Amino acid sequence: MQKSELQKNNLPDVPGVYLFKQGRKVLYVGKATSLRDRVRSYFDDDLIATRGPRIVDMVTKADRVAYETTPTVLEALVREAALIKKYAPHANVDGKDDKTFLYAVITDEDIPRVLAVRGKDIDFKDKAIQPPQGDTSRRGVTLRAVYGPFPSGAQLREGLRLIRRIFPFFDTPKPVGTKSKHQAAKIEFNAQIGQYPRGYDAKEYRRTIRKVMLFLAGRGKELRVALEKEMRAVAKEERFEDAAAARRELFALDHIQDVSLIKDEQLEGTRAASGARIEAYDTAHLSGTNAVGVMTVVADGVPVKKEYRTFNIRGFKKNDDIGSLKEILSRRLRHPEWPLPDAIVVDGGRTQKKAAESVLKEIGIVIPVAAVVKDERHRPREVIGARAAGISEADAVLVNAEAHRFSLARHRRARSRPLRK
């Protein structure tokens, strides 16, 4: 698909979801603060650097873009998840499985809770949250409903926080009513600030949960119709306080302050679907001198710059990239105080990937490794092993680009030191 073809769509400058399609087949689903600006970004020159080869391939194959507008970014978030579940588009889910995504779930309990749960912890067949591995003393929690997958775990958590401000629900780690002083204190505090139901009423809470379920299913229009119907019914019965409450919920749905989601949208081009901690390593040198190695970190699709690290290469005087990579990784793994990554990304091809794997094997640590292959202009051409590592190609490209940028910056600094007086 070419950028000129977008003119036919006349995309509006409002929140919503968009679908890249090839004929009737849905290739990709995304959400946007501005449909017009978001879809246009897929035709920028630096697309491969920010999204990865899979998305570039998807845009090339697409022949049209469909879209739906939503009143808010929050509703675009849940609508996106509903459409991904419905169509399972290749560019959204390939390279991942249910275990890597985050889901919103409603527990099937006397007092239901609304939780964000990683797919690896859900038994989709029996619709239950699985107990921790090896813990036979605890039973799984049966689920009433499962919503998702949500591409960004951070956005789902923020979305649930916003929804809870309109429809207060419980999200305690243990069932409501569990004898726990800490949990009881949390419930009391959150009830006082309007985040949890206050003066719990079972019938009223069940109504609230039904509203939450409609919202999480991406059925915002139906929810509004239900609220308007409820408002008219209770007003007719002269239950004016209940009518006012329904009116407030309607107003909040249309005026929710989802500023955090709007800001997050600006970063979404480089966000992961996996939510994993990924580390990348790179080196820079000048004629074999002043060799500098770096480690960069991406967590939940966002660079964590405070955890970047620098290594002055000691054991290799010549331009030995493989030897330098092995030294960096070996020294990094001598720091047990640093959290281990869910995946490692190296710059290069299968040779570099195997070198990193050999270091891990020698130490006895199992961490999947992916490699970003560059073309002659040092642009990402291929990502090897992303699917096996359970990460997105976009994340692999992002953390690799961060490592390259950081290594060059550090090398320039190191190179300039001998010149200082």
C-alpha positions in Angstrom: 0.0 0.0 0.0 1.3 3.5 -0.9 1.0 6.7 1.1 -0.9 8.3 -1.8 -3.7 5.8 -1.3 -4.5 7.1 2.2 -6.1 10.1 0.6 -9.1 7.9 -0.3 -9.7 7.1 3.4 -10.0 10.7 4.6 -9.0 9.5 8.1 -10.4 11.7 10.9 -8.3 13.4 13.6 -10.0 11.5 16.5 -9.4 8.4 18.6 -10.2 5.0 17.3 -9.0 1.7 16.0 -7.6 0.9 12.5 -7.3 -2.3 10.5 -4.8 -2.9 7.8 -6.4 -5.3 5.4 -5.6 -7.3 2.3 -8.9 -8.0 0.6 -11.1 -9.2 3.4 -8.2 -10.5 5.5 -7.2 -8.4 8.5 -3.4 -8.1 8.7 -3.0 -5.8 11.7 -5.1 -4.0 14.3 -4.0 -0.9 16.1 -5.4 1.9 18.2 -4.8 5.7 17.9 -5.2 9.0 19.7 -5.5 10.4 16.2 -6.4 8.0 13.4 -5.2 10.4 10.8 -1.7 10.9 12.3 -1.3 7.3 13.5 -2.0 5.6 10.2 0.2 8.2 8.3 3.1 7.2 10.6 3.2 3.8 8.9 4.5 5.4 5.8 7.4 7.3 7.3 10.9 6.6 6.0 12.1 5.3 9.3 9.4 2.7 9.7 11.7 -0.3 9.7 13.8 1.2 12.5 10.8 1.9 14.7 8.5 -1.0 14.0 10.6 -3.8 12.5 10.5 -5.9 9.3 7.2 -7.6 10.1 5.3 -4.4 10.2 7.0 -3.1 7.0 6.0 -6.4 5.3 2.4 -6.0 6.6 2.1 -2.4 5.2 3.5 -3.6 1.8 0.9 -6.4 1.6 -2.1 -4.2 2.7 -4.4 -2.8 0.1 -6.6 -0.7 2.3 -7.2 0.6 5.8 -10.6 0.3 7.6 -11.3 2.2 10.9 -13.7 2.8 13.7 -13.9 6.0 15.7 -14.2 5.9 19.5 -15.2 8.7 22.0 -11.9 8.2 24.0 -8.5 6.6 23.8 -9.5 4.3 26.6 -12.3 2.8 24.5 -9.9 2.5 21.6 -7.7 0.4 23.9 -10.4 -2.1 24.8 -11.8 -2.2 21.2 -8.3 -2.9 19.9 -8.0 -5.9 22.2 -11.5 -7.2 21.2 -10.6 -7.0 17.5 -7.2 -8.7 18.0 -9.0 -11.6 19.8 -11.6 -11.8 16.9 -9.2 -11.7 14.0 -5.8 -12.8 15.5 -4.0 -10.8 12.8 -0.6 -12.2 11.8 1.3 -8.9 12.4 -0.1 -8.6 15.9 0.3 -12.1 17.2 2.9 -13.9 15.1 6.0 -14.6 17.1 4.1 -14.7 20.4 1.5 -16.9 22.0 -1.1 -16.5 24.7 1.5 -16.7 27.4 3.3 -13.4 26.4 0.2 -11.2 26.5 -1.6 -9.6 29.4 -5.4 -10.1 29.8 -8.1 -8.5 31.9 -10.2 -11.1 33.7 -13.3 -11.2 35.9 -13.1 -13.8 38.7 -16.1 -16.1 39.2 -16.5 -15.4 42.9 -19.2 -14.3 45.3 -17.5 -10.9 45.1 -15.9 -10.7 41.7 -12.5 -9.1 41.2 -11.2 -7.4 38.0 -7.5 -8.3 37.5 -4.7 -8.0 34.9 -3.2 -11.4 34.4 -0.3 -12.7 32.2 -1.4 -15.3 29.7 1.1 -17.9 31.1 -1.0 -17.8 34.3 -4.3 -18.6 32.7 -5.8 -22.0 31.9 -7.8 -20.9 28.8 -9.4 -24.4 28.4 -10.8 -24.5 31.9 -11.1 -20.7 32.2 -9.1 -20.3 35.4 -6.0 -18.6 36.9 -3.5 -21.3 37.5 -1.8 -21.6 41.0 1.9 -21.0 41.1 3.9 -23.9 39.6 4.6 -26.6 42.1 2.1 -25.2 44.7 -0.4 -28.0 45.2 -1.8 -26.4 48.3 -3.7 -23.8 46.3 -6.5 -24.1 43.9 -6.8 -22.1 40.7 -9.3 -19.2 40.6 -12.2 -19.8 38.2 -12.9 -17.0 35.8 -16.2 -15.6 34.7 -14.7 -13.7 31.7 -11.4 -13.1 30.0 -10.7 -10.1 27.8 -7.7 -9.5 25.6 -5.0 -10.0 24.5 -3.8 -6.4 25.2 -0.6 -5.5 23.3 0.7 -3.3 26.1 0.6 -4.4 29.7 1.3 -0.9 31.0 -1.6 0.5 29.0 -4.0 -2.2 30.2 -3.1 -1.5 33.9 -3.6 2.2 33.3 -6.8 1.5 31.5 -8.2 -0.5 34.4 -7.2 2.3 36.8 -9.3 4.7 34.7 -12.3 2.3 34.4 -12.2 1.8 38.2 -12.7 5.5 38.7 -16.0 5.3 36.8 -17.1 1.9 38.0 -15.4 1.0 41.3 -14.4 -2.6 41.5 -12.2 -4.8 43.6 -8.7 -5.8 42.3 -7.2 -7.3 45.5 -4.6 -10.0 45.0 -6.6 -12.3 47.3 -10.4 -12.9 47.3 -12.4 -10.2 49.0 -13.2 -11.4 52.5 -9.8 -13.2 53.0 -8.5 -12.7 56.5 -5.6 -10.4 55.9 -5.0 -7.2 57.8 -3.0 -5.7 55.0 -5.7 -6.4 52.4 -8.4 -5.1 54.7 -6.5 -1.9 55.2 -6.1 -1.5 51.4 -9.8 -2.1 50.8 -10.8 0.5 53.5 -8.4 3.1 52.1 -9.4 2.6 48.4 -13.1 2.7 49.4 -12.6 6.1 51.1 -11.1 7.5 47.9 -13.7 6.0 45.6 -11.6 3.3 44.0 -13.4 0.4 45.7 -17.1 0.0 46.3 -18.2 1.8 49.5 -20.8 0.3 51.8 -20.7 -2.9 49.7 -24.1 -4.0 48.3 -24.1 -7.3 46.5 -26.9 -6.4 44.0 -25.4 -3.0 43.2 -21.9 -4.5 42.8 -23.2 -7.1 40.3 -24.6 -4.3 38.2 -21.3 -2.5 38.3 -19.4 -5.7 37.2 -21.9 -6.1 34.3 -21.0 -2.5 33.2 -17.3 -3.3 33.5 -17.8 -6.4 31.4 -19.5 -4.5 28.6 -16.7 -1.9 28.6 -13.9 -4.4 28.5 -15.6 -6.3 25.7 -15.3 -3.1 23.6 -19.1 -2.6 23.7 -19.1 1.0 24.7 -22.2 1.9 22.7 -24.3 -0.8 24.3 -23.0 0.4 27.7 -24.2 3.9 27.0 -27.6 2.7 25.9 -27.9 0.6 29.1 -27.0 3.6 31.3 -29.5 5.8 29.5 -32.2 3.2 29.9 -31.3 2.8 33.6 -31.3 6.6 34.1 -34.8 6.9 32.7 -36.1 3.9 34.6 -34.9 5.1 38.0 -36.0 8.7 37.4 -39.5 7.4 36.5 -39.5 5.7 39.9 -38.3 9.0 41.5 -35.0 7.4 42.6 -33.3 10.7 41.8 -30.0 9.8 43.5 -29.7 6.7 41.3 -30.6 8.7 38.2 -27.9 11.2 39.1 -25.4 8.4 39.5 -26.2 7.0 36.1 -25.9 10.5 34.6 -22.4 10.9 36.2 -21.3 7.6 34.8 -22.4 8.6 31.3 -20.6 11.9 31.6 -17.5 10.2 32.9 -17.4 7.8 29.9 -17.4 10.7 27.5 -15.0 12.9 29.5 -12.6 10.5 31.0 -9.2 12.1 31.5 -7.1 9.5 29.7 -4.1 11.9 29.4 -1.7 9.1 30.4 -2.9 6.9 27.6 -2.6 9.8 25.1 1.0 10.4 26.2 1.7 6.7 26.0 0.3 6.6 22.5 3.2 8.8 21.4 5.6 6.0 22.4 3.6 3.1 21.1 5.5 2.9 17.8 8.3 1.4 19.8 6.3 -0.5 22.3 6.4 -4.2 22.8 3.5 -6.7 22.9 5.4 -8.9 25.3 6.0 -6.7 28.3 9.3 -8.6 28.8 12.7 -7.3 30.0 15.1 -7.4 27.1 18.8 -6.6 27.1 21.0 -5.8 24.1 24.7 -5.6 23.8 26.9 -3.7 21.3 30.6 -2.6 20.9 32.3 0.4 19.3 36.0 0.8 18.6 38.5 2.7 16.5 41.2 0.6 14.8 40.9 -1.8 17.7 41.6 0.8 20.4 39.3 2.3 23.0 36.9 -0.6 22.6 33.7 0.1 24.5 30.8 -2.3 25.1 27.4 -1.4 26.4 24.2 -3.0 27.7 20.8 -1.4 27.1 17.5 -2.4 28.6 13.9 -2.3 27.3 11.1 -3.3 29.7 7.4 -3.4 28.6 8.5 -1.8 25.4 10.1 1.3 27.0 13.9 2.0 27.3 15.0 1.9 30.9 18.0 4.2 30.6 19.0 4.2 34.3 19.9 0.5 33.9 22.2 1.0 30.9 25.7 -0.1 31.6 29.2 0.4 30.0 32.1 -2.0 29.8 35.7 -1.1 28.8 36.8 -4.1 26.7 40.0 -5.6 28.3 40.7 -8.9 26.7 40.7 -8.1 23.0 43.0 -5.5 21.4 41.9 -6.1 17.8 38.5 -5.7 16.1 37.2 -8.9 17.5 33.5 -8.4 17.7 32.8 -12.0 18.8 35.4 -11.9 21.5 34.2 -8.5 22.7 30.6 -9.8 22.8 31.6 -12.8 24.8 33.5 -10.6 27.3 30.6 -8.2 27.8 28.1 -10.9 28.3 30.3 -12.9 30.7 31.0 -9.8 32.8 27.4 -8.8 32.8 26.4 -12.2 34.1 28.7 -11.8 37.1 26.3 -9.3 38.5 23.6 -11.3 40.3 22.2 -8.0 41.8 21.0 -7.1 38.3 17.7 -8.7 37.3 18.1 -11.3 34.6 16.5 -10.5 31.2 13.7 -12.5 29.6 15.5 -12.3 26.3 18.9 -11.1 24.9 19.4 -9.3 21.6 22.7 -9.1 19.9 23.9 -7.2 16.8 24.8 -9.4 13.9 23.7 -12.8 12.5 23.7 -16.4 13.5 27.4 -16.3 14.4 26.9 -13.6 17.1 23.7 -15.4 18.3 25.6 -18.7 18.7 28.4 -16.9 20.5 26.0 -15.4 23.1 24.3 -18.8 23.5 27.7 -20.5 24.1 28.4 -18.0 27.0 25.0 -18.7 28.5 25.4 -22.5 28.2 28.9 -22.4 29.8 27.5 -20.5 32.8 24.4 -22.7 33.0 21.8 -20.0 32.4 18.9 -20.4 30.0 17.9 -17.2 28.3 16.7 -17.0 24.7 18.8 -15.0 22.3 17.7 -13.0 19.1 19.9 -11.3 16.6 19.3 -8.2 14.4 20.9 -8.5 11.0 21.8 -5.2 9.3 22.1 -4.3 5.6 25.0 -2.5 4.0 23.6 0.9 5.3 23.4 -0.5 8.8 19.6 -0.7 8.7 17.7 -3.7 10.2 17.2 -6.2 7.5 16.1 -9.3 9.5 15.5 -10.4 13.0 16.6 -13.9 13.9 15.0 -15.8 16.8 12.5 -13.2 18.0 9.6 -15.7 17.8 11.6 -18.4 19.8 12.6 -15.7 22.3 8.9 -14.7 22.8 9.5 -11.1 21.9 8.4 -8.8 19.1 10.6 -7.9 16.2 9.9 -4.2 17.0 11.2 -4.6 20.5 14.3 -6.4 19.2 15.0 -3.6 16.7 14.3 -0.9 19.4 16.7 -2.3 22.0 19.3 -3.0 19.3 19.1 0.6 18.1 19.4 1.8 21.6 22.6 -0.3 22.1 24.1 1.0 18.9 23.3 4.6 19.8 24.6 4.3 23.3 27.8 2.5 22.3 28.7 5.2 19.8 28.1 7.9 22.4 30.2 6.1 25.0 33.0 5.4 22.5 33.1 9.1 21.5 33.5 10.0 25.1 36.2 7.4 25.7 38.1 8.4 22.5 38.2 12.0 23.6 39.8 11.4 27.0 43.4 11.1 25.7 43.1 14.4 24.0 42.1 16.2 27.2 44.9 18.1 29.2 
